[in-house]
């Protein structure tokens, strides 16, 4: 609700800017033309993930991972890391935060393990692993648009090594902090109940089929929308009561739409001149560190999406755009509000009855974020 209120206020500010002439109508239409495919993708992939979750897909996958670990905590840890990374890469960081958090918490509790370490793996990787593909983060989709198209191969060629570094740093630090505190083995647990195995199988097939379709060069909204239509049709047949307007992330849509409009107005009044002074210029290593650092500071100060939008105009080369993404994707793990995924993650933990101190989150972020910013920028100068 808070997100929707902020988004509504941003819409009002944007419309005022239109009415008084600060934001020309043709520029507003340009913003709309750019963002509608991105927002449509967000809606479609959220519907797919929510319905797959209702079918029990994520619970079944987590339970099978636990069986695959054969009672060894270290292997369960590795498999949860892999699951969080894949979910973030293909289904976006917000999906990972919303849907995977309660799953890994329930999986850990059922096996008498402390759920907090697994919850931290989920939220940190939801942010740092969001550098992998264009569909992993809204900022990536915007950057792909700025690069001239949603080409996953070109995106991975640009940011793949940096993404691997960000993931590796996250895993090493989290493992050092948490794994030694967990018991070496864990007891078994019963398999999760599945209400409708037909729904489960179809949801699994649709989700698995969607993953490669998101990386073959199509506009991401196309396969995501097709998958959403298929699952909505199947649920209308098998479980119509599960279908609801609540499947659509309305608050996120209102917030993102208002944010795009408001930042468009700020760009019209010259915010680019301010950001260019802060972020500097050039593709040398120091300049790229400067851009990534300023992006991370801005993201932790306000939020990663407005930070990206405000600074995109000064990221005027592929290397600078990649440095900015490192800052606003992997950097916002220090303050709670830096990433929407972090706020959604905390809400899910509270709903599951798991208490987490923000001071602990901040301390871990203060360790991980600077290391990533320093190391992940290095491949951009190769």
N, C-alpha and C positions, 0 to 999 in steps of 0.2 A: 504493500500500500504506500509506504514512504517513497519507493521508487516511482510509482505512478504520480504521486503528488509533485515530486521534483520534475518529472517529465512534463506534467501539465503546466507547471510554471515556466519551463523552458519553451513550450509551445506558445504560451502567451507572449513571452519576450520576443520570440521570433516573429509573431504576427504584428506586434507593435513595430518592430524594425521594418517590416514590409509596409505598414501603413504610413509611417513617417518618411519612407524613402531611403532608409539606411541600407536595406537589403533590396536590390533591384529584383523585380519579378522574374526576369530571365535567369538570374543567378539562383533564385529559389527553385525554379523548375530544373535547373541543372543539378542541384543537390538532390531533388526528388528522383530524377532520372538515374542518378548514380546509386542511390541507396535502396531503391525498391527491390532489386534482385537480392541484395544482402539480407534485408529484413524478411523477404519471402523464404530464403534459405533457413533463417533462424526459426521461423514458424514451423516449416516443414520438418526439419530435423528434430525439433523439440517434440512435435507430435509423434514422430516415429519412435523416438526414445521413450517417451511416456507410455505409449501403447505397448512397446516391447517390455517395459518394466511391469506394466499391469498384467501382462501374460506370464510373468515370472522368469523372463529370460535372464536377467542379470543375477537373480538369486540362484538359478540353476548353474550358471557359469561359475559363480563364486564357489558354490558347493563342490563343483567338479574340480576346481583348482585346489580346494582344500584336500580332496581325496587324492589328487595327483601329488600333493606334497607328502603324502604318506606319514603324517604326524610329525614331520620335521618343520619347525618354525622357520628356519632359514629359507627353506624352499617355498613355504607359503609367502614369506616376505618378497622373494624374487618374483613369484607369480602375481602378487598384488601390484608390484611395481610395473610389471608388463601389462597387466589389465588397465591400470590407470593411464599408462602411456598410450596404449592403443585407443582407449576410449576418448582421450583428449585429442589425439591426432585426427581421428576420423569424425567424431561426434561433437567436438568443441569442448572447451574448458567448462562452460556453464553446465552442460549436460553431465559431465563427470562429477561436478560438485553437487548437483541436485540428485542425481540418480545413483551414482556409485557410492557416495558417502554412507547412506543408510544400509546399503548392501554389505559393505566391508565391516561396518560396525556390528551388524547382526551376525555376520560370519564369525567375527572375533569373539563376541560374547558367547555364542553357541559353543565355542571351543575353549571357553574359559581363559581367553587371552585378553589382555588390556586392549580395548579398542582404539585408544588414543594414538598410539604409534601408526596404526593403519590409516586412521583418519588424517594424520599429518601427511603421510605419503600421498593420499588422495588430493589434498588441497595444494600442496607444493607442486606436485607434478601436473595438476590441472593448469597451473600457471606456467611453469617452466617448460613443459612439454608442448605448450601451445605455439611453439615456433616451428613445428614439424611441417605442416601442410597449410595451404590457403584456408581450408575449412576449419582449422583448429581454433581460430579466434576471429572475431569481427575485425580487429585491426589488420589481420592478415588479408582478409577479403578486400579491405580498403586499399591496402598496399598493392595487392595483385592488380587491382583496377588501375592504380597509378602506374604500375609497370607495363600496362598495356594489354592485360588479359590474364585469365585464371589458368595459367599453365603450371600444373603441379611439378613437372620436371624442372622447369626453369626456377621455380620457387625453392625446390629442394637443392638444386645446384648452388643457389645463392646462400641459403640459410641452413642447409643440412648439417655441415660440420659444427656450426654454432649451436644448433638444436641438440646435437649429440653431447656437446660439452655441457650445456645447461642441464640436460637430464642426468649426465654422469655426476656433476657436482652435487646436484640435489640428492641423488641416491647415496653417494658417499657420505655426505654430512648426516643425512637422516639415519643411515645405517649405523654410523658411529655414535649417534645420540641415543637411538632407541633400541636397536636390535639386541644389544648386550643386556638390556633390562627385561627382555622377554624370556620365558622358559624355553629350553632347547626343543622340547616336544610338546604336543598338544593332543587331547583326547578327541575321538571321533564325535560326530553329531549326526542326527537323522537328516535325511534329504529333505529339502523344502517341499511343502505340499504344492501340487500343481492342479488348479481347478479345471483347466481345459487344455489337454495335451495337443489338440488340433491348433488352438490359438498359439500355444508355445512353439510348435514346429513351424507354423507359417511365419510367425514373428521372427524366429531365428533365421529362416531362409531369406526373408526380406531384408533383415539387417545385414546379414553376411553378403548378400548380393549388392547392397547399397555401397558398402565400403570401397570396392574397386571402382565403382561407377563415379565416385567422388574424386578420383585421381586420374581419370583418363582424358581430361581436358575439356569436358563439358562445363557449362556454367553450373555451379554447384546446386542452384535451386532446382534445376530440371530433374536430376535423379532423386533428389530429396523429396520434391513434390510428388513424383510418381510413387515413391515408396509410401509416403503418407496417405495418398489416395487408396492404394492397395490395402494398407492396414486398416484404414477407416472403414472400407468396404467389408473386410473380413470381420471386424468387430461389430459392425451393424448387423451382420448375419449371426455371429456366435454370442456376442455379449454387448448388446446395444446400450445397456445401462452404464457401461464404462465410457461411453462417448459423452463428452461435455465440452462446453465452451472454455472450461478451465484448462483444457489441454493446450490452448493457445497462450503463450507467455505475454499476456496483455501489458503487464507493468513494464516489462523489458521493451516492448514495442513502443509504448508511449514515451519512455525515457530516451530510447535511442533516437526515435524520430524527432523529438524536441531538441535533443542534443545536437543532431546534425543541423537543424535549422538555426539554432542559437549560435553555433560555431561558424556557420555560414555568414551570419550577421557580423560576428567579430572579425572574420576575415575581410569583410567589406569595409570595415573601419580601420583596417591596417594592423591587425594583431601580428601579422607576419613580420613586420619590422621589429617588434619586440622580441619575438622568438629567434629571429636571425641573429640578434645581438647575443642572446644567451647561448644559442647552440653553435655559433660559429659557422665556419665553412671549410671545405676541403675534404679530401678522401684519405689523408694521411692518418696514421694510427692515433695520434694524439687528438686530432679533430673528431675521429669516430668515437673515441672514448668520451670526449666532451659531449657529443650528441647523445650517446647512450646514457651517460650519467645524468644529463639534464632531463632526458625523457623519463628515467627512473624516478628522479626527484619529483617531477611534475605528476607522475602517476601516483606516487605515494602521497603527494600533497592533495590532489583532487580526485583523480580516478584515471585509469589507464586509457579509456576511450576518448575523453576530452583532451587528455595529454597528447595522444596521437593526432587527433584532428587539428589541434592548435599548432603542432609542429611539423605536420606533413609538408607544408610548403617549403620548409628549409631543408628537407631531405630530398635534395634535387639530383641524386644519382642512386643507382642500385645499391652501392655500398653504404651510402648514408641512410637510405631507407631501411636497409637491413639492420644497421646500428640502432636506428630509432625503434625498430620492432624488438630488438634485444632489450632495450631499456624499458619499453612499455608493456612487454609480455612477461619477460623473466624477472624484471626488476620490482614489480608491485607486489612483493610478498613481505613487506615490512609493516605497513599500516592496514588495519582491517578494511578500510573503505577503498583501498587502492585498486581492488579488482572486485567486480560484481560476483565472480565465482566464489571469492572468499566469504562474502556476506551470505551468499546462498548456502555455502558449506556450514557456516556457523548456525544458521537457522535449522538446518537438518540435524546437526548435533544436538541442539537444544530440544528439538522434537523427539529425538531418540533418548533423551535423558543423560547425555554425555556432557560433562562440564569441561570447558577448556579455558585456561587463563590467557587473555590476550597478551600479557607480558611474555609468556612462553612463545607464542607465535611470533611476536616482534623480535625476540632474541634470536630465534632460529633464522628469521628472515634477514636480520642484520648480518649474520654470518654468511648465508648462502648468496644473497643478492650481489654484494660487491665482488665476490670471487667469480660469479658468472659474468658480470659486466666486464671484468678485466680479461678473462680467458676467452669468452665467446666472441669478442670483437676481433681477436687476433686473426682468425681465418679470413676475415674480410679484406685484409691487406695482402693476402697471398697472391 
